[in-house]
Amino acid sequence: MRHGTKQRVIRRGPLGVRGPAADPDEGGAIMKLTERKIEKLAAEHGRKDRLVFDDEQRGLAVRVTASGGRTYLCQYTLHGHKWRVPLGSCSAVALFKARQAAAAVMGDVAKGRNPAADRKEAAAVERARRTRNRLTLRVLIEDWNHLRLAGKRPSYAAEAVRALHYAFSDHLDDAAEDLDRAAVVRALDGLTRRRRRKDRGAEKPKGAAMTGRTAAYGRAAFAWALKRGAVRVNPFADLAIDKSIAKRERVLTDAEIAEIWRGTGDAASPYGTIIRLLILTGQRRGEVAGVRWDEISDDLATWTLPGERTKNGAAHTVPLSAAAQDVLRAVLPEDANERRASGGLVLPGAAGTPFAGWSKAKRTLDKVIMNARAKSAAAVGTSPAPLVPWSVHDLRRTVATGLQRLGVRLEVTEALLNHISGSRGGIAGVYQRHDWAAEKRAALDAWAAHLVPIVQGRTAGDNVVTLARVG
């Protein structure tokens, strides 16, 4: 060392802890800080900030920004990694308090602790706690389901929750209040695009329909939360949704009904039986799939659905034709009395719960129908006709249309379908209390008489039973 040359001393501490002078890359100056000197500190021209370390308390520094802000911090290097602990604004914390805080930090470091890492971990824990305690989108949906949808059909509630979880999966753990209109539109647009890719080539794309239903579920959930004061705005309100949904108008021909009926003979249980009961009764698929023995009369002639299992919440009685009774008799267990007493499912799925594999079973049935067409076409040396897309719900519409063709009164058809709109809605529904029980039985008997020769490969012809209009 040359005579008269000053050498910068690197102060070392225990456990590999080094003082600020060991960090020349920071460009930090060292001085004995006073509050007057701190007030005069400024960042160098062209730099966003400047660090000035205290010569009295090891690790303490003042960070001065280009905008004039001044804050205390404690910096240390532990095991090769640099750490900083904020201590507060210089205008709010006295210098002697900052020195005490820095001394405490350096004391913890000397004991093998890492105060900066500990603070980050504590902050993360606190953020997680606040997230748990705030109303996230997931919690809002769960509350809506348990508190508002409790009186709705279980199938409606399950579908509403599923649809919202699927469309807004990236937002479920965010605050419900943070879901704005832009995020809603992006999620719904993405849902439409995904569905359109799946529906490519289909006669009736379902993307717009699913998007519309999901938007309706979200609007209802947030409207409920808004009334309770849980959120301040409804991001789904007045949302413009593409309503270019293909109108439901598919009615199956007698030939198509016969194909479906015959195809169900090769379908896996209980799907084939469900389809045949849908054709014979015109009821909703969830109602048929969930039918229980305690809903069926002992003579198999009447099916009574409780209100909790119907779409409109009203109990519904369905007379069963001889053909429908034969279908039920084929699945009647030997211990029928015990099953009726326990209310067991008539057509349980693989897990003993109501059947749920609709899409897969429908695809299999379509393949059976096309194989039968191909076989028939090959026998006469022609090509099979393509299968026009159809849905399980089309069976219900087909039954309603078929009953009208047979001359059944509209009021009777609506009673059979358990519709409360139309002729049974409004003021008419208040005063019209006739249950149409006899007419409903006659109608379904006539429908069965029309179907039997068709599914047996004969034309209905003179076997069609036509109901004369009453009144």
VOTOR-716296 format. One line per 5 residues: number of its first residue (from 1); their letters; for each residue x negated, y negated, z negated of C-alpha. Coordinates in steps of 0.5 Angstrom, whole numbers, plus 2048, in hexadecimal, padded with zeros to 3 digits. Layout:
// VOTOR-716296
NUM = a = X:Y:Z | ...
// end
This chain:
// VOTOR-716296
1 = mrhgt = 800:800:800 | 7FD:7F9:802 | 7FC:7F4:7FD | 802:7EF:7FC | 807:7F4:800
6 = kqrvi = 80E:7F5:7FD | 810:7FC:7FD | 817:7FE:7FD | 818:803:7F7 | 81D:809:7F8
11 = rrgpl = 821:80A:7F1 | 823:812:7F1 | 827:815:7EC | 829:81C:7EA | 82D:821:7EE
16 = gvrgp = 82A:81E:7F5 | 82E:817:7F3 | 82A:811:7F6 | 82B:80A:7F5 | 82D:805:7FA
21 = aadpd = 826:803:7FC | 825:80A:7FF | 82A:808:805 | 827:803:809 | 82B:805:80F
26 = eggai = 831:801:80B | 82D:7FB:80C | 82F:7F9:805 | 82C:7F4:801 | 82A:7F4:7FA
31 = mklte = 82B:7EE:7F5 | 82D:7ED:7EE | 834:7EC:7EF | 838:7E6:7EC | 83F:7E4:7ED
36 = rkiek = 83C:7DD:7F0 | 838:7E1:7F5 | 83D:7E5:7F7 | 842:7DF:7F8 | 83C:7DD:7FD
41 = laaeh = 83B:7E4:801 | 83D:7E4:808 | 83C:7E9:80D | 837:7E8:813 | 839:7E5:819
46 = grkdr = 83B:7EB:81E | 83C:7F0:819 | 843:7F2:816 | 840:7F3:80F | 83A:7F3:80A
51 = lvfdd = 838:7F7:804 | 835:7F3:7FE | 832:7F8:7F8 | 832:7F6:7F1 | 82B:7F6:7EE
56 = eqrgl = 82D:7F7:7E7 | 832:7FD:7E8 | 830:802:7EC | 835:804:7F2 | 839:7FE:7F1
61 = avrvt = 83A:7FA:7F8 | 83E:7F4:7FA | 841:7F5:801 | 842:7EF:805 | 847:7EF:80B
66 = asggr = 846:7EA:811 | 84D:7E7:80F | 84A:7E5:808 | 84D:7EB:804 | 849:7ED:7FE
71 = tylcq = 84A:7F4:7FB | 846:7F8:7F6 | 844:7FF:7F7 | 83F:804:7F4 | 83B:808:7F9
76 = ytlhg = 837:80E:7F8 | 834:814:7FC | 835:81B:7F9 | 832:821:7FC | 830:81E:803
81 = hkwrv = 837:81B:804 | 839:813:803 | 83F:812:7FE | 843:80B:7FD | 848:80A:7F7
86 = plgsc = 84C:803:7F8 | 84C:7FF:7F1 | 850:7F9:7F3 | 850:7F2:7F6 | 84B:7ED:7F3
91 = saval = 851:7E8:7F2 | 854:7ED:7EE | 84F:7F1:7EA | 84A:7ED:7E6 | 842:7EF:7E7
96 = fkarq = 841:7F2:7E1 | 847:7F6:7E1 | 845:7F9:7E8 | 83E:7FA:7E5 | 841:7FE:7E0
101 = aaaav = 845:802:7E5 | 83F:804:7E9 | 83B:806:7E3 | 841:80B:7E2 | 841:80D:7E9
106 = mgdva = 83A:80E:7E9 | 83A:812:7E2 | 83F:817:7E5 | 83A:818:7EB | 835:819:7E6
111 = kgrnp = 839:81F:7E3 | 83A:822:7E9 | 841:81F:7EB | 843:81C:7F2 | 847:816:7F0
116 = aadrk = 849:814:7F7 | 84B:81B:7F9 | 84F:81C:7F3 | 853:816:7F4 | 854:818:7FB
121 = eaaav = 857:81E:7F9 | 85B:81B:7F3 | 85E:816:7F9 | 860:81C:7FD | 863:820:7F7
126 = erarr = 867:819:7F6 | 869:819:7FD | 86B:820:7FD | 870:81E:7F7 | 873:818:7FA
131 = trnrl = 874:81C:800 | 878:822:7FC | 87C:81D:7F8 | 87E:818:7FE | 884:81A:803
136 = tlrvl = 880:81E:809 | 884:820:80F | 884:827:80D | 887:825:806 | 88C:821:809
141 = iedwn = 88E:826:80E | 88F:82B:808 | 893:827:804 | 898:825:80A | 898:82D:80A
146 = hlrla = 899:82F:803 | 89E:829:801 | 8A1:827:808 | 8A2:82D:80C | 8A4:831:806
151 = gkrps = 8AB:831:808 | 8A9:832:810 | 8A9:839:813 | 8A2:83C:811 | 8A0:83D:819
156 = yaaea = 8A1:836:81A | 89D:834:814 | 898:839:816 | 897:837:81D | 897:82F:81B
161 = vralh = 891:830:817 | 88E:835:81C | 88F:830:821 | 88C:82A:81D | 886:82E:81B
166 = yafsd = 884:830:822 | 885:829:825 | 881:825:81F | 87C:82A:81D | 877:825:81D
171 = hldda = 87B:820:819 | 87D:825:813 | 878:823:80E | 878:81C:80F | 87D:817:80C
176 = aedld = 884:817:80F | 884:80F:80F | 87E:80F:813 | 882:813:819 | 883:80D:81E
181 = raavv = 887:80D:824 | 881:80E:828 | 87F:814:825 | 886:817:826 | 886:816:82D
186 = raldg = 87F:819:82E | 881:81F:82A | 888:820:82E | 885:81E:835 | 880:824:833
191 = ltrrr = 885:829:831 | 889:827:838 | 882:828:83C | 881:82F:839 | 888:832:83A
196 = rrkdr = 888:82F:841 | 882:834:842 | 885:83A:83F | 88C:838:843 | 888:837:84A
201 = gaekp = 88C:83B:84F | 892:83C:84A | 899:83A:84D | 89B:836:847 | 895:833:843
206 = kgaam = 895:832:83C | 890:82D:83A | 895:827:83A | 89A:82B:836 | 895:82D:831
211 = tgrta = 892:826:830 | 899:823:82F | 89A:828:82A | 894:827:826 | 895:81F:827
216 = aygra = 89C:820:824 | 899:824:81E | 894:81F:81D | 899:819:81D | 89D:81D:818
221 = afawa = 898:81E:813 | 895:817:813 | 89C:814:813 | 89D:818:80D | 897:816:80A
226 = lkrga = 898:80F:80B | 89F:80F:808 | 89B:812:801 | 896:80C:802 | 890:811:803
231 = vrvnp = 88E:80E:80A | 88F:807:80C | 890:808:814 | 893:80E:818 | 88E:80F:81E
236 = fadla = 893:813:822 | 898:80E:821 | 89B:80B:828 | 896:810:82C | 897:810:833
241 = idksi = 897:818:835 | 897:81B:83B | 89E:81E:83C | 89D:821:843 | 89F:828:840
246 = akrer = 8A2:82D:844 | 8A9:82D:843 | 8AB:834:840 | 8B0:837:845 | 8AD:83E:846
251 = vltda = 8B3:843:847 | 8B1:84A:848 | 8B5:84E:84D | 8B9:855:84C | 8B3:858:850
256 = eiaei = 8AE:855:84B | 8B2:857:845 | 8B2:85E:847 | 8AA:85E:849 | 8A9:85B:842
261 = wrgtg = 8AD:860:83E | 8AA:866:842 | 8A3:863:840 | 8A4:862:839 | 8A5:86A:839
266 = daasp = 89E:86A:83A | 89C:864:835 | 899:865:82E | 89D:865:828 | 8A1:861:826
271 = ygtii = 8A0:85C:82C | 8A4:860:831 | 8AA:861:82C | 8AA:859:82A | 8AA:858:832
276 = rllil = 8B0:85C:832 | 8B4:859:82C | 8B2:852:82F | 8B6:854:836 | 8BC:857:832
281 = tgqrr = 8BD:851:82D | 8BA:84B:830 | 8B7:849:829 | 8B0:846:828 | 8AA:84A:828
286 = gevag = 8A8:848:821 | 8AF:84A:81E | 8AE:851:822 | 8A7:852:820 | 8A9:851:819
291 = vrwde = 8AF:855:818 | 8B0:859:811 | 8B4:85F:810 | 8B8:85B:80A | 8BA:856:810
296 = isddl = 8BD:85C:814 | 8C4:85F:812 | 8C5:866:810 | 8C8:868:816 | 8C3:864:81A
301 = atwtl = 8C9:860:81D | 8C7:859:81A | 8C0:855:819 | 8C1:84F:814 | 8BB:84A:814
306 = pgert = 8BA:846:80E | 8B9:83F:80F | 8B2:83F:80D | 8B0:843:813 | 8B4:83F:818
311 = kngaa = 8B2:839:81C | 8B8:834:819 | 8B8:837:812 | 8BF:83A:813 | 8C0:841:812
316 = htvpl = 8C2:845:818 | 8C6:84B:81A | 8C4:84F:820 | 8C9:854:822 | 8C5:85A:825
321 = saaaq = 8C8:85E:82B | 8C8:866:82C | 8C1:865:830 | 8BE:861:82B | 8C0:866:825
326 = dvlra = 8BD:86B:829 | 8B6:867:82A | 8B6:866:822 | 8B8:86E:821 | 8B2:870:825
331 = vlped = 8AE:86C:81F | 8B2:86E:819 | 8AE:872:814 | 8B0:878:810 | 8AF:874:80A
336 = anerr = 8B4:86E:80D | 8B8:86D:806 | 8B1:86C:803 | 8AF:867:808 | 8B5:863:808
341 = asggl = 8B5:863:800 | 8AE:860:801 | 8AF:85C:807 | 8AA:85F:80B | 8A8:85C:812
346 = vlpga = 8AC:860:817 | 8A6:85F:81C | 8A0:85E:818 | 899:85C:81C | 893:860:81B
351 = agtpf = 891:85C:814 | 898:85E:812 | 89A:856:813 | 89E:853:818 | 89C:855:81F
356 = agwsk = 897:84F:822 | 893:852:828 | 898:84E:82D | 893:84C:832 | 88F:853:833
361 = akrtl = 895:857:833 | 898:852:838 | 892:853:83D | 893:85B:83C | 89A:85B:83E
366 = dkvim = 899:857:844 | 893:85C:846 | 898:861:845 | 89D:85E:849 | 898:85C:84F
371 = narak = 896:864:84F | 89D:866:850 | 89E:861:855 | 898:863:859 | 89A:86B:858
376 = saaav = 8A1:869:85B | 89E:865:861 | 898:86A:862 | 89E:86F:863 | 8A1:86B:869
381 = gtspa = 89B:869:86C | 89B:861:86A | 898:85C:865 | 89B:85B:85E | 89E:855:85D
386 = plvpw = 89A:850:858 | 89D:84F:851 | 8A0:848:850 | 89D:846:849 | 8A2:847:844
391 = svhdl = 8A2:846:83C | 8A6:849:836 | 8AA:843:835 | 8AD:844:83C | 8B1:84A:83A
396 = rrtva = 8B5:846:835 | 8B6:841:83B | 8B8:847:83F | 8BD:84A:83A | 8C0:843:839
401 = tglqr = 8C1:842:841 | 8C3:849:842 | 8C9:848:83D | 8CB:842:840 | 8CB:846:847
406 = lgvrl = 8D0:84B:843 | 8D5:845:841 | 8D3:845:83A | 8D5:83E:837 | 8CF:839:836
411 = evtea = 8D1:839:82E | 8D1:840:82E | 8CA:840:831 | 8C7:83B:82D | 8CA:83E:827
416 = llnhi = 8C6:845:829 | 8C0:841:82A | 8C1:83D:823 | 8C1:836:826 | 8C3:830:822
421 = sgsrg = 8C3:82B:828 | 8C7:82B:82E | 8CE:82D:82D | 8CD:82F:825 | 8C9:828:824
426 = giagv = 8CB:821:821 | 8D2:820:81F | 8D5:826:823 | 8D0:82A:81E | 8D3:827:818
431 = yqrhd = 8DA:829:819 | 8D9:82F:81E | 8D8:835:819 | 8DA:83B:81D | 8D5:840:81C
436 = waaek = 8D6:844:823 | 8D5:84A:820 | 8DA:84E:825 | 8D8:84B:82B | 8D0:84B:829
441 = raald = 8D1:853:829 | 8D5:853:82F | 8D0:84F:833 | 8CA:853:831 | 8CE:85A:832
446 = awaah = 8CF:857:839 | 8C8:855:83A | 8C6:85C:838 | 8CB:85F:83D | 8C8:85B:843
451 = lvpiv = 8C1:85D:841 | 8C1:864:840 | 8C2:866:847 | 8BD:861:849 | 8B8:864:845
456 = qgrta = 8BA:86B:847 | 8B8:869:84E | 8C0:868:850 | 8C3:862:852 | 8C8:85F:84D
461 = gdnvv = 8CE:85F:852 | 8D4:861:84F | 8D1:862:849 | 8D0:85B:847 | 8D5:859:842
466 = tlarv = 8D7:852:843 | 8DA:84E:83D | 8E0:84A:83F | 8E0:843:83C | 8E4:842:836
471 = g = 8E8:83B:835
// end
